[in-house]
Amino acid sequence: MRVALISTSLFACSAKNYGGTELFIAQLPRALGFRHDVVVYTNGESTVGVETRWLYESQQWPILPARFSTI
């Protein structure tokens, strides 16, 4: 069975000093990887022990206000 897990690009999976959804998504593929073909969609800094695919090479946090300002 093929399994795709989708995370945010804001934090790397196995995020340092953070234990939210990204930590869960980092641990789940290790359990599923032995029986299933798992791909995690995250950012390029993630280390989850299975195949990863990403659009952003590095995490996007913290968001810099000046970068997204419309003023």
N, CA, C, O and CB atoms as a CASP TS submission, in Angstrom:
PFRMAT TS
TARGET T0000
AUTHOR 0000-0000-0000
METHOD Language model
MODEL 1
PARENT N/A
ATOM      1  N   MET     1       0.840  -1.165   0.000  1.00  0.00           N
ATOM      2  CA  MET     1       0.000   0.000   0.000  1.00  0.00           C
ATOM      3  C   MET     1       0.895   1.240   0.000  1.00  0.00           C
ATOM      4  O   MET     1       1.926   1.265   0.671  1.00  0.00           O
ATOM      5  CB  MET     1      -0.961  -0.009   1.215  1.00  0.00           C
ATOM      6  N   ARG     2       0.505   2.246  -0.738  1.00  0.00           N
ATOM      7  CA  ARG     2       1.233   3.511  -0.781  1.00  0.00           C
ATOM      8  C   ARG     2       0.537   4.508   0.140  1.00  0.00           C
ATOM      9  O   ARG     2      -0.686   4.646   0.118  1.00  0.00           O
ATOM     10  CB  ARG     2       1.320   4.064  -2.239  1.00  0.00           C
ATOM     11  N   VAL     3       1.339   5.200   0.950  1.00  0.00           N
ATOM     12  CA  VAL     3       0.813   6.162   1.911  1.00  0.00           C
ATOM     13  C   VAL     3       1.511   7.493   1.699  1.00  0.00           C
ATOM     14  O   VAL     3       2.737   7.550   1.601  1.00  0.00           O
ATOM     15  CB  VAL     3       1.002   5.661   3.370  1.00  0.00           C
ATOM     16  N   ALA     4       0.736   8.559   1.629  1.00  0.00           N
ATOM     17  CA  ALA     4       1.291   9.912   1.529  1.00  0.00           C
ATOM     18  C   ALA     4       0.904  10.681   2.785  1.00  0.00           C
ATOM     19  O   ALA     4      -0.267  10.721   3.163  1.00  0.00           O
ATOM     20  CB  ALA     4       0.781  10.648   0.240  1.00  0.00           C
ATOM     21  N   LEU     5       1.884  11.283   3.418  1.00  0.00           N
ATOM     22  CA  LEU     5       1.656  12.146   4.577  1.00  0.00           C
ATOM     23  C   LEU     5       2.015  13.564   4.163  1.00  0.00           C
ATOM     24  O   LEU     5       3.064  13.792   3.559  1.00  0.00           O
ATOM     25  CB  LEU     5       2.497  11.683   5.828  1.00  0.00           C
ATOM     26  N   ILE     6       1.155  14.506   4.483  1.00  0.00           N
ATOM     27  CA  ILE     6       1.365  15.888   4.069  1.00  0.00           C
ATOM     28  C   ILE     6       1.540  16.746   5.314  1.00  0.00           C
ATOM     29  O   ILE     6       0.690  16.755   6.205  1.00  0.00           O
ATOM     30  CB  ILE     6       0.181  16.403   3.196  1.00  0.00           C
ATOM     31  N   SER     7       2.650  17.461   5.358  1.00  0.00           N
ATOM     32  CA  SER     7       2.943  18.353   6.471  1.00  0.00           C
ATOM     33  C   SER     7       3.049  19.778   5.949  1.00  0.00           C
ATOM     34  O   SER     7       2.921  20.020   4.749  1.00  0.00           O
ATOM     35  CB  SER     7       4.247  17.931   7.197  1.00  0.00           C
ATOM     36  N   THR     8       3.276  20.690   6.832  1.00  0.00           N
ATOM     37  CA  THR     8       3.427  22.090   6.464  1.00  0.00           C
ATOM     38  C   THR     8       4.864  22.402   6.055  1.00  0.00           C
ATOM     39  O   THR     8       5.783  21.662   6.404  1.00  0.00           O
ATOM     40  CB  THR     8       3.003  22.988   7.622  1.00  0.00           C
ATOM     41  N   SER     9       5.056  23.469   5.336  1.00  0.00           N
ATOM     42  CA  SER     9       6.415  23.891   4.986  1.00  0.00           C
ATOM     43  C   SER     9       6.973  24.861   6.024  1.00  0.00           C
ATOM     44  O   SER     9       8.124  25.285   5.918  1.00  0.00           O
ATOM     45  CB  SER     9       6.431  24.542   3.596  1.00  0.00           C
ATOM     46  N   LEU    10       6.167  25.216   7.026  1.00  0.00           N
ATOM     47  CA  LEU    10       6.614  26.178   8.032  1.00  0.00           C
ATOM     48  C   LEU    10       7.692  25.617   8.941  1.00  0.00           C
ATOM     49  O   LEU    10       8.628  26.330   9.301  1.00  0.00           O
ATOM     50  CB  LEU    10       5.448  26.632   8.861  1.00  0.00           C
ATOM     51  N   PHE    11       7.573  24.346   9.318  1.00  0.00           N
ATOM     52  CA  PHE    11       8.545  23.698  10.190  1.00  0.00           C
ATOM     53  C   PHE    11       9.052  22.436   9.512  1.00  0.00           C
ATOM     54  O   PHE    11       8.330  21.805   8.740  1.00  0.00           O
ATOM     55  CB  PHE    11       7.926  23.370  11.576  1.00  0.00           C
ATOM     56  N   ALA    12      10.288  22.072   9.799  1.00  0.00           N
ATOM     57  CA  ALA    12      10.807  20.788   9.339  1.00  0.00           C
ATOM     58  C   ALA    12      10.179  19.683  10.189  1.00  0.00           C
ATOM     59  O   ALA    12       9.927  19.885  11.377  1.00  0.00           O
ATOM     60  CB  ALA    12      12.373  20.745   9.422  1.00  0.00           C
ATOM     61  N   CYS    13       9.929  18.530   9.598  1.00  0.00           N
ATOM     62  CA  CYS    13       9.454  17.390  10.387  1.00  0.00           C
ATOM     63  C   CYS    13      10.612  16.927  11.249  1.00  0.00           C
ATOM     64  O   CYS    13      11.749  16.829  10.788  1.00  0.00           O
ATOM     65  CB  CYS    13       8.918  16.223   9.472  1.00  0.00           C
ATOM     66  N   SER    14      10.309  16.647  12.492  1.00  0.00           N
ATOM     67  CA  SER    14      11.278  16.498  13.579  1.00  0.00           C
ATOM     68  C   SER    14      11.796  17.881  13.932  1.00  0.00           C
ATOM     69  O   SER    14      12.996  18.092  14.109  1.00  0.00           O
ATOM     70  CB  SER    14      12.455  15.536  13.181  1.00  0.00           C
ATOM     71  N   ALA    15      10.865  18.812  14.030  1.00  0.00           N
ATOM     72  CA  ALA    15      11.211  20.204  14.327  1.00  0.00           C
ATOM     73  C   ALA    15      11.891  20.319  15.684  1.00  0.00           C
ATOM     74  O   ALA    15      11.461  19.695  16.655  1.00  0.00           O
ATOM     75  CB  ALA    15       9.959  21.090  14.289  1.00  0.00           C
ATOM     76  N   LYS    16      12.938  21.108  15.748  1.00  0.00           N
ATOM     77  CA  LYS    16      13.636  21.333  17.007  1.00  0.00           C
ATOM     78  C   LYS    16      12.802  22.251  17.894  1.00  0.00           C
ATOM     79  O   LYS    16      12.277  23.267  17.437  1.00  0.00           O
ATOM     80  CB  LYS    16      15.042  21.937  16.759  1.00  0.00           C
ATOM     81  N   ASN    17      12.688  21.885  19.155  1.00  0.00           N
ATOM     82  CA  ASN    17      11.961  22.682  20.155  1.00  0.00           C
ATOM     83  C   ASN    17      10.481  22.867  19.808  1.00  0.00           C
ATOM     84  O   ASN    17       9.872  23.870  20.183  1.00  0.00           O
ATOM     85  CB  ASN    17      12.617  24.044  20.300  1.00  0.00           C
ATOM     86  N   TYR    18       9.916  21.913  19.104  1.00  0.00           N
ATOM     87  CA  TYR    18       8.499  21.987  18.762  1.00  0.00           C
ATOM     88  C   TYR    18       7.960  20.577  18.685  1.00  0.00           C
ATOM     89  O   TYR    18       8.599  19.706  18.096  1.00  0.00           O
ATOM     90  CB  TYR    18       8.270  22.749  17.422  1.00  0.00           C
ATOM     91  N   GLY    19       6.805  20.333  19.263  1.00  0.00           N
ATOM     92  CA  GLY    19       6.289  18.976  19.308  1.00  0.00           C
ATOM     93  C   GLY    19       4.871  18.856  18.782  1.00  0.00           C
ATOM     94  O   GLY    19       4.086  18.074  19.318  1.00  0.00           O
ATOM     95  N   GLY    20       4.531  19.587  17.776  1.00  0.00           N
ATOM     96  CA  GLY    20       3.186  19.565  17.243  1.00  0.00           C
ATOM     97  C   GLY    20       2.995  18.507  16.176  1.00  0.00           C
ATOM     98  O   GLY    20       3.535  17.405  16.275  1.00  0.00           O
ATOM     99  N   THR    21       2.235  18.840  15.171  1.00  0.00           N
ATOM    100  CA  THR    21       1.916  17.935  14.072  1.00  0.00           C
ATOM    101  C   THR    21       3.166  17.425  13.376  1.00  0.00           C
ATOM    102  O   THR    21       3.217  16.266  12.965  1.00  0.00           O
ATOM    103  CB  THR    21       1.018  18.627  13.070  1.00  0.00           C
ATOM    104  N   GLU    22       4.170  18.275  13.240  1.00  0.00           N
ATOM    105  CA  GLU    22       5.394  17.876  12.548  1.00  0.00           C
ATOM    106  C   GLU    22       6.107  16.734  13.256  1.00  0.00           C
ATOM    107  O   GLU    22       6.684  15.866  12.600  1.00  0.00           O
ATOM    108  CB  GLU    22       6.329  19.058  12.422  1.00  0.00           C
ATOM    109  N   LEU    23       6.077  16.720  14.585  1.00  0.00           N
ATOM    110  CA  LEU    23       6.686  15.623  15.339  1.00  0.00           C
ATOM    111  C   LEU    23       5.931  14.325  15.091  1.00  0.00           C
ATOM    112  O   LEU    23       6.545  13.275  14.904  1.00  0.00           O
ATOM    113  CB  LEU    23       6.711  15.944  16.844  1.00  0.00           C
ATOM    114  N   PHE    24       4.612  14.391  15.088  1.00  0.00           N
ATOM    115  CA  PHE    24       3.785  13.217  14.807  1.00  0.00           C
ATOM    116  C   PHE    24       4.057  12.684  13.403  1.00  0.00           C
ATOM    117  O   PHE    24       4.213  11.477  13.218  1.00  0.00           O
ATOM    118  CB  PHE    24       2.293  13.560  14.964  1.00  0.00           C
ATOM    119  N   ILE    25       4.115  13.568  12.419  1.00  0.00           N
ATOM    120  CA  ILE    25       4.359  13.151  11.035  1.00  0.00           C
ATOM    121  C   ILE    25       5.777  12.618  10.870  1.00  0.00           C
ATOM    122  O   ILE    25       6.019  11.789   9.992  1.00  0.00           O
ATOM    123  CB  ILE    25       4.121  14.322  10.070  1.00  0.00           C
ATOM    124  N   ALA    26       6.716  13.071  11.689  1.00  0.00           N
ATOM    125  CA  ALA    26       8.078  12.557  11.627  1.00  0.00           C
ATOM    126  C   ALA    26       8.168  11.140  12.182  1.00  0.00           C
ATOM    127  O   ALA    26       8.994  10.355  11.716  1.00  0.00           O
ATOM    128  CB  ALA    26       9.021  13.474  12.390  1.00  0.00           C
ATOM    129  N   GLN    27       7.343  10.795  13.160  1.00  0.00           N
ATOM    130  CA  GLN    27       7.408   9.483  13.783  1.00  0.00           C
ATOM    131  C   GLN    27       6.535   8.448  13.077  1.00  0.00           C
ATOM    132  O   GLN    27       6.891   7.270  13.048  1.00  0.00           O
ATOM    133  CB  GLN    27       7.001   9.587  15.226  1.00  0.00           C
ATOM    134  N   LEU    28       5.430   8.850  12.522  1.00  0.00           N
ATOM    135  CA  LEU    28       4.505   7.924  11.865  1.00  0.00           C
ATOM    136  C   LEU    28       5.121   7.160  10.698  1.00  0.00           C
ATOM    137  O   LEU    28       4.872   5.959  10.599  1.00  0.00           O
ATOM    138  CB  LEU    28       3.310   8.676  11.379  1.00  0.00           C
ATOM    139  N   PRO    29       5.904   7.764   9.810  1.00  0.00           N
ATOM    140  CA  PRO    29       6.475   7.005   8.691  1.00  0.00           C
ATOM    141  C   PRO    29       7.416   5.888   9.127  1.00  0.00           C
ATOM    142  O   PRO    29       7.542   4.875   8.439  1.00  0.00           O
ATOM    143  CB  PRO    29       7.210   7.937   7.776  1.00  0.00           C
ATOM    144  N   ARG    30       8.067   6.071  10.255  1.00  0.00           N
ATOM    145  CA  ARG    30       8.960   5.015  10.743  1.00  0.00           C
ATOM    146  C   ARG    30       8.179   3.757  11.063  1.00  0.00           C
ATOM    147  O   ARG    30       8.653   2.651  10.807  1.00  0.00           O
ATOM    148  CB  ARG    30       9.727   5.484  11.982  1.00  0.00           C
ATOM    149  N   ALA    31       7.001   3.910  11.612  1.00  0.00           N
ATOM    150  CA  ALA    31       6.157   2.755  11.922  1.00  0.00           C
ATOM    151  C   ALA    31       5.521   2.181  10.657  1.00  0.00           C
ATOM    152  O   ALA    31       5.415   0.962  10.516  1.00  0.00           O
ATOM    153  CB  ALA    31       5.067   3.147  12.928  1.00  0.00           C
ATOM    154  N   LEU    32       5.101   3.040   9.749  1.00  0.00           N
ATOM    155  CA  LEU    32       4.452   2.575   8.526  1.00  0.00           C
ATOM    156  C   LEU    32       5.450   2.073   7.495  1.00  0.00           C
ATOM    157  O   LEU    32       5.112   1.219   6.676  1.00  0.00           O
ATOM    158  CB  LEU    32       3.622   3.684   7.928  1.00  0.00           C
ATOM    159  N   GLY    33       6.665   2.584   7.521  1.00  0.00           N
ATOM    160  CA  GLY    33       7.665   2.303   6.498  1.00  0.00           C
ATOM    161  C   GLY    33       8.052   0.846   6.372  1.00  0.00           C
ATOM    162  O   GLY    33       8.514   0.422   5.312  1.00  0.00           O
ATOM    163  N   PHE    34       7.877   0.078   7.416  1.00  0.00           N
ATOM    164  CA  PHE    34       8.250  -1.330   7.366  1.00  0.00           C
ATOM    165  C   PHE    34       7.267  -2.156   6.546  1.00  0.00           C
ATOM    166  O   PHE    34       7.636  -3.197   6.003  1.00  0.00           O
ATOM    167  CB  PHE    34       8.344  -1.890   8.766  1.00  0.00           C
ATOM    168  N   ARG    35       6.036  -1.707   6.451  1.00  0.00           N
ATOM    169  CA  ARG    35       5.004  -2.474   5.749  1.00  0.00           C
ATOM    170  C   ARG    35       4.462  -1.778   4.500  1.00  0.00           C
ATOM    171  O   ARG    35       3.855  -2.420   3.644  1.00  0.00           O
ATOM    172  CB  ARG    35       3.868  -2.756   6.685  1.00  0.00           C
ATOM    173  N   HIS    36       4.677  -0.487   4.398  1.00  0.00           N
ATOM    174  CA  HIS    36       4.061   0.291   3.321  1.00  0.00           C
ATOM    175  C   HIS    36       5.098   1.187   2.644  1.00  0.00           C
ATOM    176  O   HIS    36       6.165   1.460   3.194  1.00  0.00           O
ATOM    177  CB  HIS    36       2.896   1.142   3.867  1.00  0.00           C
ATOM    178  N   ASP    37       4.759   1.630   1.451  1.00  0.00           N
ATOM    179  CA  ASP    37       5.580   2.584   0.703  1.00  0.00           C
ATOM    180  C   ASP    37       5.115   3.986   1.109  1.00  0.00           C
ATOM    181  O   ASP    37       4.032   4.420   0.716  1.00  0.00           O
ATOM    182  CB  ASP    37       5.460   2.360  -0.872  1.00  0.00           C
ATOM    183  N   VAL    38       5.927   4.687   1.890  1.00  0.00           N
ATOM    184  CA  VAL    38       5.517   5.968   2.475  1.00  0.00           C
ATOM    185  C   VAL    38       6.311   7.109   1.845  1.00  0.00           C
ATOM    186  O   VAL    38       7.526   7.014   1.669  1.00  0.00           O
ATOM    187  CB  VAL    38       5.712   5.959   4.013  1.00  0.00           C
ATOM    188  N   VAL    39       5.597   8.199   1.508  1.00  0.00           N
ATOM    189  CA  VAL    39       6.202   9.435   1.023  1.00  0.00           C
ATOM    190  C   VAL    39       5.675  10.561   1.903  1.00  0.00           C
ATOM    191  O   VAL    39       4.474  10.646   2.159  1.00  0.00           O
ATOM    192  CB  VAL    39       5.878   9.690  -0.504  1.00  0.00           C
ATOM    193  N   VAL    40       6.582  11.431   2.370  1.00  0.00           N
ATOM    194  CA  VAL    40       6.179  12.571   3.186  1.00  0.00           C
ATOM    195  C   VAL    40       6.409  13.841   2.376  1.00  0.00           C
ATOM    196  O   VAL    40       7.512  14.088   1.890  1.00  0.00           O
ATOM    197  CB  VAL    40       6.968  12.613   4.538  1.00  0.00           C
ATOM    198  N   TYR    41       5.362  14.637   2.238  1.00  0.00           N
ATOM    199  CA  TYR    41       5.443  15.936   1.565  1.00  0.00           C
ATOM    200  C   TYR    41       5.648  16.983   2.649  1.00  0.00           C
ATOM    201  O   TYR    41       4.759  17.212   3.469  1.00  0.00           O
ATOM    202  CB  TYR    41       4.148  16.239   0.704  1.00  0.00           C
ATOM    203  N   THR    42       6.800  17.611   2.657  1.00  0.00           N
ATOM    204  CA  THR    42       7.188  18.535   3.716  1.00  0.00           C
ATOM    205  C   THR    42       8.147  19.558   3.139  1.00  0.00           C
ATOM    206  O   THR    42       7.947  19.992   2.005  1.00  0.00           O
ATOM    207  CB  THR    42       7.831  17.785   4.915  1.00  0.00           C
ATOM    208  N   ASN    43       9.185  19.968   3.869  1.00  0.00           N
ATOM    209  CA  ASN    43      10.208  20.834   3.284  1.00  0.00           C
ATOM    210  C   ASN    43      11.537  20.090   3.243  1.00  0.00           C
ATOM    211  O   ASN    43      11.669  19.014   3.826  1.00  0.00           O
ATOM    212  CB  ASN    43      10.344  22.158   4.087  1.00  0.00           C
ATOM    213  N   GLY    44      12.503  20.653   2.570  1.00  0.00           N
ATOM    214  CA  GLY    44      13.768  19.972   2.322  1.00  0.00           C
ATOM    215  C   GLY    44      14.627  19.735   3.546  1.00  0.00           C
ATOM    216  O   GLY    44      15.556  18.931   3.480  1.00  0.00           O
ATOM    217  N   GLU    45      14.361  20.397   4.657  1.00  0.00           N
ATOM    218  CA  GLU    45      15.139  20.215   5.876  1.00  0.00           C
ATOM    219  C   GLU    45      14.654  19.039   6.715  1.00  0.00           C
ATOM    220  O   GLU    45      15.293  18.693   7.709  1.00  0.00           O
ATOM    221  CB  GLU    45      15.096  21.473   6.700  1.00  0.00           C
ATOM    222  N   SER    46      13.565  18.431   6.345  1.00  0.00           N
ATOM    223  CA  SER    46      12.973  17.365   7.148  1.00  0.00           C
ATOM    224  C   SER    46      13.777  16.076   7.061  1.00  0.00           C
ATOM    225  O   SER    46      14.309  15.724   6.009  1.00  0.00           O
ATOM    226  CB  SER    46      11.545  17.110   6.707  1.00  0.00           C
ATOM    227  N   THR    47      13.852  15.385   8.187  1.00  0.00           N
ATOM    228  CA  THR    47      14.527  14.096   8.254  1.00  0.00           C
ATOM    229  C   THR    47      13.572  13.103   8.891  1.00  0.00           C
ATOM    230  O   THR    47      13.414  13.073  10.111  1.00  0.00           O
ATOM    231  CB  THR    47      15.866  14.189   9.056  1.00  0.00           C
ATOM    232  N   VAL    48      12.940  12.297   8.062  1.00  0.00           N
ATOM    233  CA  VAL    48      11.924  11.378   8.567  1.00  0.00           C
ATOM    234  C   VAL    48      12.251   9.919   8.300  1.00  0.00           C
ATOM    235  O   VAL    48      11.510   9.043   8.743  1.00  0.00           O
ATOM    236  CB  VAL    48      10.598  11.706   7.959  1.00  0.00           C
ATOM    237  N   GLY    49      13.323   9.631   7.598  1.00  0.00           N
ATOM    238  CA  GLY    49      13.728   8.253   7.372  1.00  0.00           C
ATOM    239  C   GLY    49      13.029   7.546   6.229  1.00  0.00           C
ATOM    240  O   GLY    49      13.247   6.354   6.011  1.00  0.00           O
ATOM    241  N   VAL    50      12.189   8.267   5.495  1.00  0.00           N
ATOM    242  CA  VAL    50      11.530   7.724   4.299  1.00  0.00           C
ATOM    243  C   VAL    50      11.660   8.770   3.194  1.00  0.00           C
ATOM    244  O   VAL    50      12.212   9.848   3.414  1.00  0.00           O
ATOM    245  CB  VAL    50      10.007   7.364   4.578  1.00  0.00           C
ATOM    246  N   GLU    51      11.156   8.450   2.024  1.00  0.00           N
ATOM    247  CA  GLU    51      11.224   9.396   0.896  1.00  0.00           C
ATOM    248  C   GLU    51      10.473  10.678   1.236  1.00  0.00           C
ATOM    249  O   GLU    51       9.361  10.640   1.762  1.00  0.00           O
ATOM    250  CB  GLU    51      10.638   8.760  -0.394  1.00  0.00           C
ATOM    251  N   THR    52      11.097  11.814   0.927  1.00  0.00           N
ATOM    252  CA  THR    52      10.435  13.107   1.101  1.00  0.00           C
ATOM    253  C   THR    52      10.393  13.835  -0.233  1.00  0.00           C
ATOM    254  O   THR    52      11.264  13.665  -1.087  1.00  0.00           O
ATOM    255  CB  THR    52      11.160  13.967   2.170  1.00  0.00           C
ATOM    256  N   ARG    53       9.380  14.632  -0.383  1.00  0.00           N
ATOM    257  CA  ARG    53       9.248  15.517  -1.546  1.00  0.00           C
ATOM    258  C   ARG    53       8.880  16.884  -1.018  1.00  0.00           C
ATOM    259  O   ARG    53       8.145  17.007  -0.039  1.00  0.00           O
ATOM    260  CB  ARG    53       8.175  14.991  -2.576  1.00  0.00           C
ATOM    261  N   TRP    54       9.399  17.921  -1.677  1.00  0.00           N
ATOM    262  CA  TRP    54       9.143  19.255  -1.169  1.00  0.00           C
ATOM    263  C   TRP    54       9.125  20.271  -2.285  1.00  0.00           C
ATOM    264  O   TRP    54       9.650  20.054  -3.377  1.00  0.00           O
ATOM    265  CB  TRP    54      10.176  19.635  -0.140  1.00  0.00           C
ATOM    266  N   LEU    55       8.493  21.403  -1.964  1.00  0.00           N
ATOM    267  CA  LEU    55       8.486  22.574  -2.827  1.00  0.00           C
ATOM    268  C   LEU    55       9.485  23.607  -2.304  1.00  0.00           C
ATOM    269  O   LEU    55      10.158  24.276  -3.088  1.00  0.00           O
ATOM    270  CB  LEU    55       7.064  23.182  -2.914  1.00  0.00           C
ATOM    271  N   TYR    56       9.580  23.734  -0.978  1.00  0.00           N
ATOM    272  CA  TYR    56      10.490  24.677  -0.343  1.00  0.00           C
ATOM    273  C   TYR    56      11.670  23.920   0.247  1.00  0.00           C
ATOM    274  O   TYR    56      11.484  22.936   0.963  1.00  0.00           O
ATOM    275  CB  TYR    56       9.764  25.498   0.749  1.00  0.00           C
ATOM    276  N   GLU    57      12.882  24.373  -0.050  1.00  0.00           N
ATOM    277  CA  GLU    57      14.076  23.681   0.411  1.00  0.00           C
ATOM    278  C   GLU    57      14.331  23.869   1.905  1.00  0.00           C
ATOM    279  O   GLU    57      14.915  22.993   2.544  1.00  0.00           O
ATOM    280  CB  GLU    57      15.270  24.159  -0.368  1.00  0.00           C
ATOM    281  N   SER    58      13.902  24.995   2.468  1.00  0.00           N
ATOM    282  CA  SER    58      14.108  25.240   3.891  1.00  0.00           C
ATOM    283  C   SER    58      12.790  25.648   4.541  1.00  0.00           C
ATOM    284  O   SER    58      11.835  26.040   3.871  1.00  0.00           O
ATOM    285  CB  SER    58      15.182  26.329   4.111  1.00  0.00           C
ATOM    286  N   GLN    59      12.772  25.541   5.876  1.00  0.00           N
ATOM    287  CA  GLN    59      11.538  25.872   6.579  1.00  0.00           C
ATOM    288  C   GLN    59      11.211  27.343   6.438  1.00  0.00           C
ATOM    289  O   GLN    59      12.110  28.159   6.231  1.00  0.00           O
ATOM    290  CB  GLN    59      11.644  25.501   8.050  1.00  0.00           C
ATOM    291  N   GLN    60       9.966  27.690   6.543  1.00  0.00           N
ATOM    292  CA  GLN    60       9.487  29.045   6.298  1.00  0.00           C
ATOM    293  C   GLN    60       9.098  29.752   7.598  1.00  0.00           C
ATOM    294  O   GLN    60       8.211  30.606   7.588  1.00  0.00           O
ATOM    295  CB  GLN    60       8.299  29.014   5.347  1.00  0.00           C
ATOM    296  N   TRP    61       9.743  29.411   8.714  1.00  0.00           N
ATOM    297  CA  TRP    61       9.390  29.991   9.993  1.00  0.00           C
ATOM    298  C   TRP    61      10.623  30.538  10.667  1.00  0.00           C
ATOM    299  O   TRP    61      11.652  29.867  10.602  1.00  0.00           O
ATOM    300  CB  TRP    61       8.703  28.967  10.885  1.00  0.00           C
ATOM    301  N   PRO    62      10.621  31.648  11.285  1.00  0.00           N
ATOM    302  CA  PRO    62       9.480  32.543  11.449  1.00  0.00           C
ATOM    303  C   PRO    62       9.221  33.345  10.175  1.00  0.00           C
ATOM    304  O   PRO    62      10.136  33.655   9.412  1.00  0.00           O
ATOM    305  CB  PRO    62       9.712  33.490  12.630  1.00  0.00           C
ATOM    306  N   ILE    63       7.977  33.661   9.977  1.00  0.00           N
ATOM    307  CA  ILE    63       7.605  34.464   8.812  1.00  0.00           C
ATOM    308  C   ILE    63       8.031  35.900   9.086  1.00  0.00           C
ATOM    309  O   ILE    63       7.675  36.472  10.116  1.00  0.00           O
ATOM    310  CB  ILE    63       6.061  34.373   8.514  1.00  0.00           C
ATOM    311  N   LEU    64       8.775  36.468   8.184  1.00  0.00           N
ATOM    312  CA  LEU    64       9.241  37.843   8.358  1.00  0.00           C
ATOM    313  C   LEU    64       8.169  38.809   7.884  1.00  0.00           C
ATOM    314  O   LEU    64       7.782  38.759   6.716  1.00  0.00           O
ATOM    315  CB  LEU    64      10.565  38.082   7.592  1.00  0.00           C
ATOM    316  N   PRO    65       7.675  39.687   8.750  1.00  0.00           N
ATOM    317  CA  PRO    65       6.593  40.600   8.374  1.00  0.00           C
ATOM    318  C   PRO    65       6.917  41.448   7.153  1.00  0.00           C
ATOM    319  O   PRO    65       6.043  41.662   6.313  1.00  0.00           O
ATOM    320  CB  PRO    65       6.268  41.502   9.527  1.00  0.00           C
ATOM    321  N   ALA    66       8.140  41.933   7.032  1.00  0.00           N
ATOM    322  CA  ALA    66       8.488  42.806   5.902  1.00  0.00           C
ATOM    323  C   ALA    66       8.385  42.064   4.579  1.00  0.00           C
ATOM    324  O   ALA    66       8.086  42.669   3.549  1.00  0.00           O
ATOM    325  CB  ALA    66       9.904  43.367   6.073  1.00  0.00           C
ATOM    326  N   ARG    67       8.623  40.791   4.597  1.00  0.00           N
ATOM    327  CA  ARG    67       8.583  40.000   3.363  1.00  0.00           C
ATOM    328  C   ARG    67       7.157  39.875   2.813  1.00  0.00           C
ATOM    329  O   ARG    67       6.956  39.802   1.600  1.00  0.00           O
ATOM    330  CB  ARG    67       9.167  38.605   3.615  1.00  0.00           C
ATOM    331  N   PHE    68       6.180  39.851   3.712  1.00  0.00           N
ATOM    332  CA  PHE    68       4.799  39.640   3.298  1.00  0.00           C
ATOM    333  C   PHE    68       3.948  40.889   3.440  1.00  0.00           C
ATOM    334  O   PHE    68       2.725  40.828   3.313  1.00  0.00           O
ATOM    335  CB  PHE    68       4.191  38.524   4.097  1.00  0.00           C
ATOM    336  N   SER    69       4.580  42.007   3.700  1.00  0.00           N
ATOM    337  CA  SER    69       3.852  43.251   3.898  1.00  0.00           C
ATOM    338  C   SER    69       3.344  43.799   2.562  1.00  0.00           C
ATOM    339  O   SER    69       4.021  43.695   1.539  1.00  0.00           O
ATOM    340  CB  SER    69       4.743  44.286   4.597  1.00  0.00           C
ATOM    341  N   THR    70       2.164  44.375   2.588  1.00  0.00           N
ATOM    342  CA  THR    70       1.601  44.989   1.384  1.00  0.00           C
ATOM    343  C   THR    70       1.808  46.493   1.399  1.00  0.00           C
ATOM    344  O   THR    70       1.383  47.179   0.469  1.00  0.00           O
ATOM    345  CB  THR    70       0.108  44.666   1.261  1.00  0.00           C
ATOM    346  N   ILE    71       2.443  47.012   2.417  1.00  0.00           N
ATOM    347  CA  ILE    71       2.653  48.465   2.542  1.00  0.00           C
ATOM    348  C   ILE    71       3.878  48.867   1.765  1.00  0.00           C
ATOM    349  O   ILE    71       4.234  50.045   1.738  1.00  0.00           O
ATOM    350  CB  ILE    71       2.798  48.889   4.022  1.00  0.00           C
TER
END
